[in-house]
Amino acid sequence: MWMKRMWMKRKKPGIHSIILCLTQDLLKNEQNQEEMILDLLWDLSCHSSVSFPSTLSGTSFHFLSRTSLHSVEDNSSMDVKSIWDDIRLHLRRFLVSRLQSHNEINNSQQKILLKKQCLQQLLFLYPESEVIIKYQNIQSKLLANLLQNCFPSYSRDSNLDVIVHGYQSTMLKLYLIIKEDFNTVCEILAPSSTVKFIKETYLDTVTEEMAKFLENFCELQFRENAVRVVKTSKSSSKHRGAVHALVPCSFS
C-alpha cells in the first residue's frame, strides 16, 4: 500500500523510475514477493490510470483489460525501460515456473483456474503472441513426455492387442489434456486464437504419432496374418499326410 500511495501522490515525471527502482530492489532482496508485486502493478494500472513503459526491443506492452485502461504513453528514459524489463523478466520466470508446476495438479478444475490466472498475469506483462508461444512450449513438452512414457514401445515381437490398448489409454489422457487447455484459454483468447492454439500445440505431434501407430499396426497385422497362413498351411499338410497314410497302397 505504501508504494501505491507514493504513486498516487506523484508530483513529477521521475516518480516512475523511483517506483520501478523500489520494485526492482524488493524483488532482488526479498523472497516470495512476486505475487504481491503483480497485484500491486495490476491495481495501479487499473485504478490509478497509471501506465508502464510500453516499448522495449520492438515489442509492445500488453494490458489484459484494454478498455479499462488509459493508454498514456510514458516518455521515460531507456534506464526506466531497462528496469521495467528486468522486473518483467523476474516476474515471467516466476509465472512460467508456476505454470509448469500447475500441470502436476490432479484436480482438473483447480488446475484450469490457476493456469488461467497465471496466463492473465503474463498477458499483463507481455504481448499475447509471446505468452501463447511460451505456453505452447510448456504444453508441447508435457505432450512429448506423455507420448514417451505412455505409448507402448514398439518392436517386431510386440503384441498387437497390447499396442492398441496402450494407444487407447494414452489417447484418453491426451483428450483430457486438450480439454483442460481449451477451457483454460477459451475465456482469455478469441475463438479463432483458441482453435489456432489447440491445432498448433497438438495437431502436428498427434498426427505424427498416429502415422507411426498405423504403420506399426499394419506391420504387426501383416505379420500375424502371415503366421496364421503358415500355421494353416502346416495344418493342411499334416491333414493331407494323415489321409494319405490311411489310404491302402495298390499293387499292380
C-alpha positions as MATLAB code, in Angstrom:
seq = 'MWMKRMWMKRKKPGIHSIILCLTQDLLKNEQNQEEMILDLLWDLSCHSSVSFPSTLSGTSFHFLSRTSLHSVEDNSSMDVKSIWDDIRLHLRRFLVSRLQSHNEINNSQQKILLKKQCLQQLLFLYPESEVIIKYQNIQSKLLANLLQNCFPSYSRDSNLDVIVHGYQSTMLKLYLIIKEDFNTVCEILAPSSTVKFIKETYLDTVTEEMAKFLENFCELQFRENAVRVVKTSKSSSKHRGAVHALVPCSFS';
ca = [
       0.000    0.000    0.000;
       2.869    2.391    0.686;
       4.033    2.017   -2.910;
       0.542    2.725   -4.193;
       0.221    5.846   -2.021;
       3.573    7.105   -3.275;
       2.479    6.621   -6.861;
      -0.895    8.287   -6.267;
       0.878   11.366   -4.836;
       3.348   11.636   -7.682;
       4.274   15.270   -8.499;
       6.992   14.821  -11.099;
       7.782   12.510  -14.011;
      10.725   10.911  -12.161;
       8.352    9.078   -9.831;
       8.036    6.298  -12.411;
      11.712    5.468  -12.121;
      11.572    5.727   -8.326;
       8.706    3.273   -8.034;
      10.226    0.879  -10.546;
      13.572    1.000   -8.749;
      11.859    0.247   -5.447;
      10.013   -2.640   -7.071;
      13.214   -3.977   -8.594;
      15.050   -3.789   -5.260;
      12.188   -5.526   -3.496;
      12.231   -8.417   -5.959;
      16.000   -8.780   -5.726;
      16.366   -8.515   -1.963;
      13.156  -10.053   -0.613;
      11.894  -13.551   -1.281;
       8.345  -14.534   -2.214;
       7.203  -11.016   -3.089;
       6.208  -11.761   -6.679;
       2.502  -12.237   -6.078;
       2.253   -9.037   -4.080;
       4.121   -7.098   -6.786;
       1.869   -8.471   -9.517;
      -1.246   -7.489   -7.587;
       0.157   -4.035   -6.926;
       1.100   -3.349  -10.548;
      -2.264   -4.543  -11.791;
      -4.103   -2.479   -9.183;
      -2.144    0.645  -10.086;
      -2.757    0.244  -13.797;
      -6.482   -0.433  -13.413;
      -7.469    2.019  -10.698;
      -4.848    4.756  -10.826;
      -4.724    5.407  -14.582;
      -1.035    4.568  -14.493;
       0.797    3.144  -17.494;
       4.187    1.492  -17.622;
       6.911    1.743  -20.269;
       5.194    0.454  -23.352;
       8.003   -0.440  -25.743;
      11.152   -2.438  -25.385;
      13.161   -4.296  -28.007;
      10.467   -3.638  -30.580;
       7.640   -5.262  -28.625;
       4.631   -3.541  -27.168;
       3.367   -3.720  -23.628;
       0.107   -5.609  -23.444;
      -2.678   -4.924  -20.932;
      -5.220   -7.626  -20.187;
      -8.144   -5.175  -19.903;
      -7.550   -2.744  -22.712;
     -10.896   -0.951  -22.368;
     -10.436   -0.158  -18.687;
      -7.020    1.467  -19.039;
      -5.853    4.879  -20.180;
      -3.061    4.224  -22.637;
      -0.955    7.226  -21.763;
       2.496    6.899  -23.286;
       5.290    7.236  -20.765;
       8.250    9.213  -22.126;
      10.639    7.557  -19.709;
      14.327    7.176  -20.333;
      15.810    3.917  -21.550;
      17.061    3.347  -18.000;
      13.473    3.154  -16.780;
      12.580    0.770  -19.595;
      15.581   -1.357  -18.726;
      14.468   -1.531  -15.098;
      10.954   -2.402  -16.180;
      12.291   -5.146  -18.448;
      14.252   -6.583  -15.535;
      11.094   -6.584  -13.408;
       9.099   -8.255  -16.172;
      11.779  -10.906  -16.654;
      11.809  -11.736  -12.952;
       8.019  -11.991  -12.828;
       7.936  -14.002  -16.057;
      10.265  -16.632  -14.615;
       8.107  -16.814  -11.523;
       4.897  -17.233  -13.532;
       6.345  -19.724  -16.018;
       7.628  -21.874  -13.169;
       4.201  -21.726  -11.571;
       2.506  -22.636  -14.865;
       4.719  -25.698  -15.193;
       4.034  -26.783  -11.626;
       0.278  -26.464  -12.150;
       0.478  -29.340  -14.657;
       1.113  -31.614  -11.665;
      -2.260  -30.781  -10.075;
      -4.725  -33.674  -10.259;
      -7.908  -31.673   -9.770;
      -8.863  -30.519  -13.259;
     -10.989  -27.510  -12.261;
      -8.375  -26.227   -9.838;
      -5.672  -26.672  -12.476;
      -7.664  -24.718  -15.071;
      -8.379  -21.875  -12.642;
      -4.767  -21.480  -11.513;
      -3.321  -21.736  -15.020;
      -5.827  -19.186  -16.275;
      -4.725  -16.788  -13.545;
      -1.058  -17.254  -14.491;
      -1.773  -16.616  -18.156;
      -3.723  -13.467  -17.345;
      -0.815  -12.181  -15.278;
       1.621  -12.964  -18.090;
      -0.643  -11.136  -20.529;
      -0.404   -8.113  -18.291;
       3.373   -8.170  -18.715;
       3.870   -9.344  -22.301;
       2.098   -9.348  -25.680;
      -0.387  -12.125  -26.328;
       1.720  -13.685  -29.085;
       4.728  -14.086  -26.768;
       2.636  -15.522  -23.946;
       0.943  -18.065  -26.204;
       4.253  -19.211  -27.699;
       5.677  -19.718  -24.210;
       2.627  -21.655  -23.060;
       2.728  -23.753  -26.236;
       6.315  -24.694  -25.440;
       5.314  -25.770  -21.942;
       2.423  -27.884  -23.195;
       4.473  -29.350  -26.053;
       6.992  -30.666  -23.521;
       4.127  -32.090  -21.470;
       2.775  -33.805  -24.592;
       6.198  -35.205  -25.507;
       6.602  -36.680  -22.013;
       3.121  -38.191  -22.181;
       3.791  -39.854  -25.523;
       7.200  -41.094  -24.444;
       6.039  -42.517  -21.118;
       2.593  -43.814  -22.034;
       2.798  -45.068  -25.595;
       3.935  -48.713  -25.571;
       7.332  -49.293  -27.107;
       7.250  -50.999  -30.460;
       9.194  -54.000  -31.690;
       8.583  -56.685  -34.278;
       7.710  -59.074  -31.462;
       5.107  -56.739  -29.919;
       1.607  -57.995  -29.292;
      -0.926  -56.106  -31.406;
      -3.643  -56.119  -28.734;
      -1.215  -54.686  -26.163;
      -0.175  -51.946  -28.605;
      -3.789  -50.992  -29.353;
      -4.757  -50.970  -25.668;
      -1.790  -48.711  -24.866;
      -2.791  -46.245  -27.573;
      -6.386  -46.184  -26.376;
      -5.285  -45.370  -22.826;
      -2.869  -42.674  -23.999;
      -5.389  -41.010  -26.306;
      -7.850  -40.736  -23.410;
      -5.228  -38.922  -21.326;
      -4.430  -36.711  -24.307;
      -8.105  -35.843  -24.733;
      -8.291  -34.715  -21.098;
      -5.200  -32.504  -21.518;
      -6.599  -30.887  -24.670;
      -9.953  -30.326  -22.973;
      -8.243  -28.670  -19.999;
      -6.206  -26.435  -22.280;
      -9.275  -25.423  -24.251;
     -11.114  -24.448  -21.069;
      -8.014  -22.605  -19.853;
      -7.555  -20.358  -22.885;
     -11.090  -20.037  -24.286;
     -12.007  -17.166  -21.934;
      -8.674  -15.416  -22.486;
      -8.219  -15.704  -26.251;
     -10.561  -15.042  -29.135;
     -12.287  -18.180  -30.532;
     -10.076  -18.200  -33.631;
      -6.941  -17.860  -31.484;
      -8.138  -20.668  -29.223;
      -8.569  -23.019  -32.184;
      -5.185  -21.957  -33.564;
      -3.533  -22.655  -30.201;
      -5.013  -26.159  -29.916;
      -4.098  -27.056  -33.501;
      -0.544  -25.743  -33.305;
       0.123  -27.287  -29.901;
      -1.273  -30.757  -30.517;
      -2.233  -31.474  -34.129;
       1.194  -31.965  -35.724;
       2.529  -34.161  -32.927;
      -0.624  -36.260  -32.644;
      -0.790  -36.669  -36.432;
       2.816  -37.875  -36.469;
       2.158  -40.359  -33.664;
      -0.972  -41.669  -35.370;
       1.030  -42.182  -38.567;
       3.558  -44.242  -36.591;
       0.735  -46.185  -34.967;
      -0.882  -47.024  -38.302;
       2.460  -48.097  -39.744;
       3.168  -50.334  -36.749;
      -0.396  -51.636  -36.771;
      -0.158  -52.660  -40.423;
       3.234  -54.310  -39.943;
       2.053  -56.323  -36.950;
      -1.211  -57.229  -38.651;
       0.616  -58.446  -41.760;
       2.951  -60.489  -39.554;
       0.062  -62.063  -37.627;
      -1.740  -62.853  -40.868;
       1.424  -64.444  -42.265;
       1.799  -66.579  -39.138;
      -1.800  -67.758  -39.454;
      -1.261  -68.636  -43.113;
       1.840  -70.663  -42.235;
       0.015  -72.458  -39.413;
      -2.943  -73.161  -41.672;
      -0.617  -74.446  -44.387;
       1.207  -76.719  -41.947;
      -2.083  -77.994  -40.544;
      -3.349  -78.729  -44.040;
      -0.131  -80.551  -44.895;
      -0.409  -82.698  -41.768;
      -4.031  -83.435  -42.557;
      -3.183  -84.470  -46.103;
      -0.325  -86.622  -44.795;
      -2.613  -88.361  -42.343;
      -5.220  -89.028  -45.013;
      -2.560  -90.336  -47.364;
      -1.306  -92.739  -44.685;
      -4.793  -94.214  -44.279;
      -5.262  -94.923  -47.983;
      -4.206  -98.557  -48.816;
      -1.412  -98.894  -51.269;
      -2.389 -100.559  -54.546;
      -0.091 -103.036  -56.232;
      -0.105 -103.667  -59.859;
];
